[in-house]
Amino acid sequence: MPIKKSLTKGEVPVHIWTTDIEPEAEKQLSNIAQLPFVHHHVAAMPDVHLGLGATVGSVIPTHKAIIPASVGVDIGCGMMAIKTSLHAGLLPDNLSKVRAAIEAKCL
């Protein structure tokens, strides 16, 4: 599927994969593209629409930053971030056992 429209008002471009987008959602995407930690470009999927925290249906890649609830604040999907003392080099190549242990504690 080709990009239907690109916005270039921010620090990075916004690539939009639909022609059916609300003007308010375009404004929100342009605002997101001005954040200093957004990496390369913002992507807006065909189901994109205005959101409370960020545009629902958008992909916001970041550099040296994590936005755990940019969209989830709207739609109620839960995500949490916690800083640990772990470094990537200390983690195993396959994190399935770590994930299973975390999930077991959350049940």
Backbone as XML, in Angstrom:
<?xml version="1.0"?>
<chain id="A" units="angstrom">
  <residue number="1" name="MET">
    <atom name="N" x="0.850" y="-1.177" z="0.000"/>
    <atom name="CA" x="0.000" y="0.000" z="0.000"/>
    <atom name="C" x="0.894" y="1.237" z="0.000"/>
  </residue>
  <residue number="2" name="PRO">
    <atom name="N" x="0.708" y="2.128" z="-0.932"/>
    <atom name="CA" x="1.558" y="3.319" z="-1.013"/>
    <atom name="C" x="1.124" y="4.415" z="-0.036"/>
  </residue>
  <residue number="3" name="ILE">
    <atom name="N" x="2.062" y="5.280" z="0.280"/>
    <atom name="CA" x="1.769" y="6.468" z="1.084"/>
    <atom name="C" x="0.841" y="7.356" z="0.272"/>
  </residue>
  <residue number="4" name="LYS">
    <atom name="N" x="-0.240" y="7.820" z="0.895"/>
    <atom name="CA" x="-1.222" y="8.648" z="0.186"/>
    <atom name="C" x="-0.936" y="10.138" z="0.353"/>
  </residue>
  <residue number="5" name="LYS">
    <atom name="N" x="-0.272" y="10.500" z="1.483"/>
    <atom name="CA" x="-0.037" y="11.911" z="1.763"/>
    <atom name="C" x="1.118" y="12.020" z="2.746"/>
  </residue>
  <residue number="6" name="SER">
    <atom name="N" x="1.911" y="13.083" z="2.643"/>
    <atom name="CA" x="2.966" y="13.339" z="3.616"/>
    <atom name="C" x="2.845" y="14.770" z="4.114"/>
  </residue>
  <residue number="7" name="LEU">
    <atom name="N" x="3.062" y="14.946" z="5.407"/>
    <atom name="CA" x="3.086" y="16.267" z="6.032"/>
    <atom name="C" x="4.530" y="16.572" z="6.391"/>
  </residue>
  <residue number="8" name="THR">
    <atom name="N" x="4.947" y="17.811" z="6.197"/>
    <atom name="CA" x="6.347" y="18.156" z="6.456"/>
    <atom name="C" x="6.468" y="19.386" z="7.345"/>
  </residue>
  <residue number="9" name="LYS">
    <atom name="N" x="5.519" y="19.590" z="8.248"/>
    <atom name="CA" x="5.541" y="20.775" z="9.116"/>
    <atom name="C" x="6.325" y="20.557" z="10.402"/>
  </residue>
  <residue number="10" name="GLY">
    <atom name="N" x="6.714" y="19.315" z="10.702"/>
    <atom name="CA" x="7.407" y="19.013" z="11.951"/>
    <atom name="C" x="8.894" y="18.796" z="11.745"/>
  </residue>
  <residue number="11" name="GLU">
    <atom name="N" x="9.552" y="18.316" z="12.792"/>
    <atom name="CA" x="10.970" y="17.983" z="12.723"/>
    <atom name="C" x="11.207" y="16.784" z="11.804"/>
  </residue>
  <residue number="12" name="VAL">
    <atom name="N" x="10.234" y="15.886" z="11.753"/>
    <atom name="CA" x="10.280" y="14.715" z="10.870"/>
    <atom name="C" x="8.995" y="14.701" z="10.053"/>
  </residue>
  <residue number="13" name="PRO">
    <atom name="N" x="8.992" y="14.036" z="8.909"/>
    <atom name="CA" x="7.758" y="13.972" z="8.119"/>
    <atom name="C" x="6.730" y="13.026" z="8.744"/>
  </residue>
  <residue number="14" name="VAL">
    <atom name="N" x="5.496" y="13.216" z="8.354"/>
    <atom name="CA" x="4.407" y="12.309" z="8.708"/>
    <atom name="C" x="3.948" y="11.666" z="7.410"/>
  </residue>
  <residue number="15" name="HIS">
    <atom name="N" x="3.992" y="10.338" z="7.353"/>
    <atom name="CA" x="3.529" y="9.611" z="6.177"/>
    <atom name="C" x="2.170" y="9.009" z="6.507"/>
  </residue>
  <residue number="16" name="ILE">
    <atom name="N" x="1.195" y="9.279" z="5.663"/>
    <atom name="CA" x="-0.194" y="8.881" z="5.905"/>
    <atom name="C" x="-0.625" y="7.897" z="4.818"/>
  </residue>
  <residue number="17" name="TRP">
    <atom name="N" x="-1.159" y="6.757" z="5.272"/>
    <atom name="CA" x="-1.558" y="5.689" z="4.352"/>
    <atom name="C" x="-3.061" y="5.705" z="4.079"/>
  </residue>
  <residue number="18" name="THR">
    <atom name="N" x="-3.665" y="6.886" z="4.067"/>
    <atom name="CA" x="-5.090" y="7.016" z="3.740"/>
    <atom name="C" x="-5.348" y="8.424" z="3.227"/>
  </residue>
  <residue number="19" name="THR">
    <atom name="N" x="-6.427" y="8.594" z="2.494"/>
    <atom name="CA" x="-6.855" y="9.938" z="2.099"/>
    <atom name="C" x="-8.013" y="10.401" z="2.972"/>
  </residue>
  <residue number="20" name="ASP">
    <atom name="N" x="-8.533" y="9.503" z="3.792"/>
    <atom name="CA" x="-9.676" y="9.797" z="4.660"/>
    <atom name="C" x="-9.172" y="10.097" z="6.072"/>
  </residue>
  <residue number="21" name="ILE">
    <atom name="N" x="-8.806" y="11.350" z="6.325"/>
    <atom name="CA" x="-8.260" y="11.736" z="7.618"/>
    <atom name="C" x="-8.837" y="13.073" z="8.053"/>
  </residue>
  <residue number="22" name="GLU">
    <atom name="N" x="-9.197" y="13.156" z="9.308"/>
    <atom name="CA" x="-9.764" y="14.389" z="9.869"/>
    <atom name="C" x="-8.695" y="15.486" z="9.917"/>
  </residue>
  <residue number="23" name="PRO">
    <atom name="N" x="-9.066" y="16.735" z="9.663"/>
    <atom name="CA" x="-8.100" y="17.838" z="9.779"/>
    <atom name="C" x="-7.488" y="17.920" z="11.190"/>
  </residue>
  <residue number="24" name="GLU">
    <atom name="N" x="-8.284" y="17.619" z="12.208"/>
    <atom name="CA" x="-7.778" y="17.651" z="13.584"/>
    <atom name="C" x="-6.712" y="16.577" z="13.809"/>
  </residue>
  <residue number="25" name="ALA">
    <atom name="N" x="-6.898" y="15.425" z="13.179"/>
    <atom name="CA" x="-5.912" y="14.351" z="13.295"/>
    <atom name="C" x="-4.619" y="14.746" z="12.588"/>
  </residue>
  <residue number="26" name="GLU">
    <atom name="N" x="-4.725" y="15.415" z="11.441"/>
    <atom name="CA" x="-3.524" y="15.899" z="10.750"/>
    <atom name="C" x="-2.759" y="16.880" z="11.629"/>
  </residue>
  <residue number="27" name="LYS">
    <atom name="N" x="-3.475" y="17.771" z="12.283"/>
    <atom name="CA" x="-2.836" y="18.750" z="13.183"/>
    <atom name="C" x="-2.139" y="18.028" z="14.330"/>
  </residue>
  <residue number="28" name="GLN">
    <atom name="N" x="-2.812" y="17.046" z="14.894"/>
    <atom name="CA" x="-2.232" y="16.279" z="15.995"/>
    <atom name="C" x="-0.971" y="15.551" z="15.526"/>
  </residue>
  <residue number="29" name="LEU">
    <atom name="N" x="-0.992" y="14.972" z="14.352"/>
    <atom name="CA" x="0.177" y="14.290" z="13.805"/>
    <atom name="C" x="1.334" y="15.265" z="13.577"/>
  </residue>
  <residue number="30" name="SER">
    <atom name="N" x="1.019" y="16.456" z="13.066"/>
    <atom name="CA" x="2.060" y="17.473" z="12.875"/>
    <atom name="C" x="2.675" y="17.887" z="14.201"/>
  </residue>
  <residue number="31" name="ASN">
    <atom name="N" x="1.857" y="17.993" z="15.244"/>
    <atom name="CA" x="2.371" y="18.334" z="16.580"/>
    <atom name="C" x="3.302" y="17.235" z="17.096"/>
  </residue>
  <residue number="32" name="ILE">
    <atom name="N" x="2.894" y="15.979" z="16.928"/>
    <atom name="CA" x="3.721" y="14.848" z="17.366"/>
    <atom name="C" x="5.056" y="14.862" z="16.630"/>
  </residue>
  <residue number="33" name="ALA">
    <atom name="N" x="5.035" y="15.194" z="15.344"/>
    <atom name="CA" x="6.258" y="15.197" z="14.531"/>
    <atom name="C" x="7.240" y="16.284" z="14.966"/>
  </residue>
  <residue number="34" name="GLN">
    <atom name="N" x="6.816" y="17.194" z="15.814"/>
    <atom name="CA" x="7.699" y="18.254" z="16.303"/>
    <atom name="C" x="8.440" y="17.858" z="17.578"/>
  </residue>
  <residue number="35" name="LEU">
    <atom name="N" x="8.086" y="16.735" z="18.173"/>
    <atom name="CA" x="8.771" y="16.300" z="19.390"/>
    <atom name="C" x="10.224" y="15.960" z="19.066"/>
  </residue>
  <residue number="36" name="PRO">
    <atom name="N" x="11.161" y="16.372" z="19.928"/>
    <atom name="CA" x="12.584" y="16.222" z="19.593"/>
    <atom name="C" x="13.102" y="14.787" z="19.583"/>
  </residue>
  <residue number="37" name="PHE">
    <atom name="N" x="12.363" y="13.850" z="20.152"/>
    <atom name="CA" x="12.841" y="12.465" z="20.238"/>
    <atom name="C" x="12.183" y="11.537" z="19.235"/>
  </residue>
  <residue number="38" name="VAL">
    <atom name="N" x="11.324" y="12.061" z="18.360"/>
    <atom name="CA" x="10.694" y="11.228" z="17.334"/>
    <atom name="C" x="11.746" y="10.913" z="16.270"/>
  </residue>
  <residue number="39" name="HIS">
    <atom name="N" x="11.818" y="9.648" z="15.900"/>
    <atom name="CA" x="12.873" y="9.181" z="14.997"/>
    <atom name="C" x="12.352" y="8.931" z="13.583"/>
  </residue>
  <residue number="40" name="HIS">
    <atom name="N" x="12.964" y="9.525" z="12.635"/>
    <atom name="CA" x="12.802" y="9.313" z="11.197"/>
    <atom name="C" x="11.482" y="9.829" z="10.633"/>
  </residue>
  <residue number="41" name="HIS">
    <atom name="N" x="10.353" y="9.266" z="11.042"/>
    <atom name="CA" x="9.057" y="9.747" z="10.571"/>
    <atom name="C" x="7.948" y="9.201" z="11.463"/>
  </residue>
  <residue number="42" name="VAL">
    <atom name="N" x="6.799" y="9.837" z="11.398"/>
    <atom name="CA" x="5.581" y="9.355" z="12.055"/>
    <atom name="C" x="4.745" y="8.705" z="10.964"/>
  </residue>
  <residue number="43" name="ALA">
    <atom name="N" x="4.122" y="7.582" z="11.287"/>
    <atom name="CA" x="3.287" y="6.889" z="10.306"/>
    <atom name="C" x="1.833" y="6.913" z="10.770"/>
  </residue>
  <residue number="44" name="ALA">
    <atom name="N" x="0.931" y="7.145" z="9.846"/>
    <atom name="CA" x="-0.500" y="7.130" z="10.142"/>
    <atom name="C" x="-1.149" y="6.049" z="9.284"/>
  </residue>
  <residue number="45" name="MET">
    <atom name="N" x="-1.733" y="5.076" z="9.950"/>
    <atom name="CA" x="-2.340" y="3.922" z="9.286"/>
    <atom name="C" x="-3.722" y="4.280" z="8.718"/>
  </residue>
  <residue number="46" name="PRO">
    <atom name="N" x="-4.306" y="3.427" z="7.898"/>
    <atom name="CA" x="-5.608" y="3.731" z="7.297"/>
    <atom name="C" x="-6.742" y="3.980" z="8.291"/>
  </residue>
  <residue number="47" name="ASP">
    <atom name="N" x="-6.615" y="3.456" z="9.536"/>
    <atom name="CA" x="-7.679" y="3.667" z="10.528"/>
    <atom name="C" x="-7.413" y="4.884" z="11.409"/>
  </residue>
  <residue number="48" name="VAL">
    <atom name="N" x="-6.511" y="5.758" z="11.027"/>
    <atom name="CA" x="-6.104" y="6.897" z="11.849"/>
    <atom name="C" x="-7.291" y="7.807" z="12.175"/>
  </residue>
  <residue number="49" name="HIS">
    <atom name="N" x="-7.308" y="8.284" z="13.439"/>
    <atom name="CA" x="-8.296" y="9.283" z="13.839"/>
    <atom name="C" x="-7.818" y="10.013" z="15.087"/>
  </residue>
  <residue number="50" name="LEU">
    <atom name="N" x="-8.410" y="11.151" z="15.333"/>
    <atom name="CA" x="-8.034" y="12.009" z="16.452"/>
    <atom name="C" x="-8.106" y="11.240" z="17.762"/>
  </residue>
  <residue number="51" name="GLY">
    <atom name="N" x="-7.119" y="11.432" z="18.584"/>
    <atom name="CA" x="-7.084" y="10.786" z="19.892"/>
    <atom name="C" x="-6.885" y="11.813" z="20.994"/>
  </residue>
  <residue number="52" name="LEU">
    <atom name="N" x="-6.895" y="11.343" z="22.209"/>
    <atom name="CA" x="-6.721" y="12.229" z="23.360"/>
    <atom name="C" x="-5.251" y="12.509" z="23.607"/>
  </residue>
  <residue number="53" name="GLY">
    <atom name="N" x="-4.421" y="11.461" z="23.718"/>
    <atom name="CA" x="-2.998" y="11.650" z="23.968"/>
    <atom name="C" x="-2.218" y="11.772" z="22.676"/>
  </residue>
  <residue number="54" name="ALA">
    <atom name="N" x="-2.503" y="10.925" z="21.749"/>
    <atom name="CA" x="-1.874" y="10.945" z="20.427"/>
    <atom name="C" x="-2.895" y="10.408" z="19.432"/>
  </residue>
  <residue number="55" name="THR">
    <atom name="N" x="-2.569" y="10.526" z="18.180"/>
    <atom name="CA" x="-3.483" y="10.097" z="17.130"/>
    <atom name="C" x="-3.602" y="8.571" z="17.143"/>
  </residue>
  <residue number="56" name="VAL">
    <atom name="N" x="-4.823" y="8.084" z="17.290"/>
    <atom name="CA" x="-5.067" y="6.643" z="17.263"/>
    <atom name="C" x="-4.799" y="6.160" z="15.844"/>
  </residue>
  <residue number="57" name="GLY">
    <atom name="N" x="-4.078" y="5.049" z="15.732"/>
    <atom name="CA" x="-3.712" y="4.535" z="14.421"/>
    <atom name="C" x="-2.403" y="5.111" z="13.923"/>
  </residue>
  <residue number="58" name="SER">
    <atom name="N" x="-1.620" y="5.693" z="14.829"/>
    <atom name="CA" x="-0.322" y="6.228" z="14.430"/>
    <atom name="C" x="0.798" y="5.382" z="15.023"/>
  </residue>
  <residue number="59" name="VAL">
    <atom name="N" x="1.947" y="5.443" z="14.378"/>
    <atom name="CA" x="3.154" y="4.792" z="14.860"/>
    <atom name="C" x="4.164" y="5.909" z="15.097"/>
  </residue>
  <residue number="60" name="ILE">
    <atom name="N" x="4.677" y="5.975" z="16.336"/>
    <atom name="CA" x="5.586" y="7.051" z="16.717"/>
    <atom name="C" x="6.921" y="6.443" z="17.144"/>
  </residue>
  <residue number="61" name="PRO">
    <atom name="N" x="7.842" y="6.249" z="16.210"/>
    <atom name="CA" x="9.140" y="5.700" z="16.599"/>
    <atom name="C" x="9.954" y="6.764" z="17.331"/>
  </residue>
  <residue number="62" name="THR">
    <atom name="N" x="10.665" y="6.363" z="18.359"/>
    <atom name="CA" x="11.425" y="7.322" z="19.153"/>
    <atom name="C" x="12.891" y="6.920" z="19.244"/>
  </residue>
  <residue number="63" name="HIS">
    <atom name="N" x="13.714" y="7.897" z="19.568"/>
    <atom name="CA" x="15.143" y="7.663" z="19.783"/>
    <atom name="C" x="15.464" y="8.080" z="21.213"/>
  </residue>
  <residue number="64" name="LYS">
    <atom name="N" x="15.924" y="7.125" z="22.012"/>
    <atom name="CA" x="16.282" y="7.349" z="23.418"/>
    <atom name="C" x="15.095" y="7.859" z="24.229"/>
  </residue>
  <residue number="65" name="ALA">
    <atom name="N" x="13.909" y="7.379" z="23.907"/>
    <atom name="CA" x="12.705" y="7.759" z="24.644"/>
    <atom name="C" x="11.663" y="6.657" z="24.505"/>
  </residue>
  <residue number="66" name="ILE">
    <atom name="N" x="10.824" y="6.524" z="25.519"/>
    <atom name="CA" x="9.706" y="5.589" z="25.489"/>
    <atom name="C" x="8.460" y="6.375" z="25.869"/>
  </residue>
  <residue number="67" name="ILE">
    <atom name="N" x="7.394" y="6.203" z="25.110"/>
    <atom name="CA" x="6.117" y="6.848" z="25.412"/>
    <atom name="C" x="5.132" y="5.722" z="25.715"/>
  </residue>
  <residue number="68" name="PRO">
    <atom name="N" x="5.026" y="5.300" z="26.981"/>
    <atom name="CA" x="4.227" y="4.112" z="27.276"/>
    <atom name="C" x="2.722" y="4.260" z="27.069"/>
  </residue>
  <residue number="69" name="ALA">
    <atom name="N" x="2.185" y="5.452" z="27.080"/>
    <atom name="CA" x="0.729" y="5.573" z="26.952"/>
    <atom name="C" x="0.333" y="6.677" z="25.987"/>
  </residue>
  <residue number="70" name="SER">
    <atom name="N" x="1.078" y="6.862" z="24.932"/>
    <atom name="CA" x="0.728" y="7.944" z="24.012"/>
    <atom name="C" x="-0.667" y="7.760" z="23.437"/>
  </residue>
  <residue number="71" name="VAL">
    <atom name="N" x="-1.008" y="6.551" z="23.061"/>
    <atom name="CA" x="-2.351" y="6.274" z="22.553"/>
    <atom name="C" x="-3.180" y="5.565" z="23.606"/>
  </residue>
  <residue number="72" name="GLY">
    <atom name="N" x="-2.577" y="4.734" z="24.417"/>
    <atom name="CA" x="-3.319" y="3.939" z="25.390"/>
    <atom name="C" x="-4.143" y="4.738" z="26.366"/>
  </residue>
  <residue number="73" name="VAL">
    <atom name="N" x="-3.764" y="5.998" z="26.576"/>
    <atom name="CA" x="-4.549" y="6.842" z="27.470"/>
    <atom name="C" x="-5.979" y="7.004" z="26.934"/>
  </residue>
  <residue number="74" name="ASP">
    <atom name="N" x="-6.144" y="6.924" z="25.624"/>
    <atom name="CA" x="-7.464" y="7.047" z="25.002"/>
    <atom name="C" x="-8.282" y="5.773" z="25.115"/>
  </residue>
  <residue number="75" name="ILE">
    <atom name="N" x="-7.648" y="4.675" z="24.732"/>
    <atom name="CA" x="-8.412" y="3.458" z="24.485"/>
    <atom name="C" x="-8.335" y="2.454" z="25.619"/>
  </residue>
  <residue number="76" name="GLY">
    <atom name="N" x="-7.647" y="2.826" z="26.672"/>
    <atom name="CA" x="-7.644" y="1.999" z="27.864"/>
    <atom name="C" x="-6.748" y="0.781" z="27.826"/>
  </residue>
  <residue number="77" name="CYS">
    <atom name="N" x="-5.876" y="0.675" z="26.821"/>
    <atom name="CA" x="-4.963" y="-0.460" z="26.847"/>
    <atom name="C" x="-3.870" y="-0.158" z="27.863"/>
  </residue>
  <residue number="78" name="GLY">
    <atom name="N" x="-3.564" y="-1.131" z="28.668"/>
    <atom name="CA" x="-2.618" y="-0.895" z="29.746"/>
    <atom name="C" x="-1.187" y="-1.141" z="29.332"/>
  </residue>
  <residue number="79" name="MET">
    <atom name="N" x="-0.322" y="-0.243" z="29.703"/>
    <atom name="CA" x="1.100" y="-0.415" z="29.505"/>
    <atom name="C" x="1.771" y="0.331" z="30.644"/>
  </residue>
  <residue number="80" name="MET">
    <atom name="N" x="2.865" y="-0.210" z="31.108"/>
    <atom name="CA" x="3.573" y="0.426" z="32.195"/>
    <atom name="C" x="5.063" y="0.327" z="31.912"/>
  </residue>
  <residue number="81" name="ALA">
    <atom name="N" x="5.792" y="1.329" z="32.320"/>
    <atom name="CA" x="7.246" y="1.303" z="32.180"/>
    <atom name="C" x="7.857" y="1.417" z="33.565"/>
  </residue>
  <residue number="82" name="ILE">
    <atom name="N" x="8.927" y="0.696" z="33.777"/>
    <atom name="CA" x="9.633" y="0.757" z="35.048"/>
    <atom name="C" x="11.131" y="0.676" z="34.760"/>
  </residue>
  <residue number="83" name="LYS">
    <atom name="N" x="11.885" y="1.526" z="35.419"/>
    <atom name="CA" x="13.331" y="1.527" z="35.232"/>
    <atom name="C" x="13.930" y="0.440" z="36.121"/>
  </residue>
  <residue number="84" name="THR">
    <atom name="N" x="14.822" y="-0.334" z="35.542"/>
    <atom name="CA" x="15.512" y="-1.382" z="36.299"/>
    <atom name="C" x="17.017" y="-1.151" z="36.208"/>
  </residue>
  <residue number="85" name="SER">
    <atom name="N" x="17.747" y="-1.951" z="36.920"/>
    <atom name="CA" x="19.209" y="-1.870" z="36.860"/>
    <atom name="C" x="19.776" y="-2.761" z="35.756"/>
  </residue>
  <residue number="86" name="LEU">
    <atom name="N" x="18.910" y="-3.439" z="35.015"/>
    <atom name="CA" x="19.360" y="-4.345" z="33.958"/>
    <atom name="C" x="19.865" y="-3.570" z="32.740"/>
  </residue>
  <residue number="87" name="HIS">
    <atom name="N" x="20.868" y="-4.110" z="32.093"/>
    <atom name="CA" x="21.381" y="-3.573" z="30.840"/>
    <atom name="C" x="21.192" y="-4.642" z="29.777"/>
  </residue>
  <residue number="88" name="ALA">
    <atom name="N" x="21.057" y="-4.231" z="28.541"/>
    <atom name="CA" x="20.775" y="-5.167" z="27.448"/>
    <atom name="C" x="21.781" y="-6.316" z="27.406"/>
  </residue>
  <residue number="89" name="GLY">
    <atom name="N" x="23.037" y="-6.047" z="27.672"/>
    <atom name="CA" x="24.058" y="-7.085" z="27.631"/>
    <atom name="C" x="23.890" y="-8.159" z="28.695"/>
  </residue>
  <residue number="90" name="LEU">
    <atom name="N" x="23.116" y="-7.864" z="29.737"/>
    <atom name="CA" x="22.880" y="-8.830" z="30.810"/>
    <atom name="C" x="21.687" y="-9.742" z="30.529"/>
  </residue>
  <residue number="91" name="LEU">
    <atom name="N" x="20.917" y="-9.421" z="29.510"/>
    <atom name="CA" x="19.704" y="-10.180" z="29.211"/>
    <atom name="C" x="20.007" y="-11.320" z="28.250"/>
  </residue>
  <residue number="92" name="PRO">
    <atom name="N" x="19.255" y="-12.420" z="28.363"/>
    <atom name="CA" x="19.452" y="-13.523" z="27.419"/>
    <atom name="C" x="18.947" y="-13.137" z="26.035"/>
  </residue>
  <residue number="93" name="ASP">
    <atom name="N" x="19.414" y="-13.856" z="25.031"/>
    <atom name="CA" x="18.973" y="-13.595" z="23.660"/>
    <atom name="C" x="17.473" y="-13.833" z="23.493"/>
  </residue>
  <residue number="94" name="ASN">
    <atom name="N" x="16.938" y="-14.815" z="24.193"/>
    <atom name="CA" x="15.519" y="-15.126" z="24.125"/>
    <atom name="C" x="14.885" y="-14.741" z="25.456"/>
  </residue>
  <residue number="95" name="LEU">
    <atom name="N" x="13.940" y="-13.826" z="25.419"/>
    <atom name="CA" x="13.328" y="-13.309" z="26.644"/>
    <atom name="C" x="12.028" y="-14.017" z="27.018"/>
  </residue>
  <residue number="96" name="SER">
    <atom name="N" x="11.723" y="-15.146" z="26.411"/>
    <atom name="CA" x="10.448" y="-15.819" z="26.678"/>
    <atom name="C" x="10.319" y="-16.237" z="28.142"/>
  </residue>
  <residue number="97" name="LYS">
    <atom name="N" x="11.398" y="-16.696" z="28.782"/>
    <atom name="CA" x="11.327" y="-17.085" z="30.196"/>
    <atom name="C" x="11.112" y="-15.869" z="31.090"/>
  </residue>
  <residue number="98" name="VAL">
    <atom name="N" x="11.753" y="-14.748" z="30.747"/>
    <atom name="CA" x="11.567" y="-13.508" z="31.513"/>
    <atom name="C" x="10.115" y="-13.051" z="31.380"/>
  </residue>
  <residue number="99" name="ARG">
    <atom name="N" x="9.600" y="-13.065" z="30.164"/>
    <atom name="CA" x="8.209" y="-12.655" z="29.939"/>
    <atom name="C" x="7.245" y="-13.564" z="30.703"/>
  </residue>
  <residue number="100" name="ALA">
    <atom name="N" x="7.465" y="-14.859" z="30.646"/>
    <atom name="CA" x="6.584" y="-15.803" z="31.350"/>
    <atom name="C" x="6.612" y="-15.536" z="32.849"/>
  </residue>
  <residue number="101" name="ALA">
    <atom name="N" x="7.788" y="-15.239" z="33.422"/>
    <atom name="CA" x="7.891" y="-14.951" z="34.842"/>
    <atom name="C" x="7.129" y="-13.681" z="35.203"/>
  </residue>
  <residue number="102" name="ILE">
    <atom name="N" x="7.231" y="-12.659" z="34.371"/>
    <atom name="CA" x="6.506" y="-11.394" z="34.612"/>
    <atom name="C" x="5.003" y="-11.638" z="34.534"/>
  </residue>
  <residue number="103" name="GLU">
    <atom name="N" x="4.566" y="-12.359" z="33.506"/>
    <atom name="CA" x="3.143" y="-12.635" z="33.348"/>
    <atom name="C" x="2.601" y="-13.467" z="34.515"/>
  </residue>
  <residue number="104" name="ALA">
    <atom name="N" x="3.381" y="-14.411" z="35.026"/>
    <atom name="CA" x="2.945" y="-15.237" z="36.143"/>
    <atom name="C" x="2.741" y="-14.384" z="37.385"/>
  </residue>
  <residue number="105" name="LYS">
    <atom name="N" x="3.572" y="-13.382" z="37.582"/>
    <atom name="CA" x="3.448" y="-12.492" z="38.743"/>
    <atom name="C" x="2.248" y="-11.562" z="38.630"/>
  </residue>
  <residue number="106" name="CYS">
    <atom name="N" x="1.828" y="-11.288" z="37.416"/>
    <atom name="CA" x="0.728" y="-10.335" z="37.184"/>
    <atom name="C" x="-0.650" y="-10.989" z="37.236"/>
  </residue>
  <residue number="107" name="LEU">
    <atom name="N" x="-0.715" y="-12.284" z="37.268"/>
    <atom name="CA" x="-2.025" y="-12.962" z="37.242"/>
    <atom name="C" x="-2.722" y="-12.923" z="38.538"/>
  </residue>
</chain>
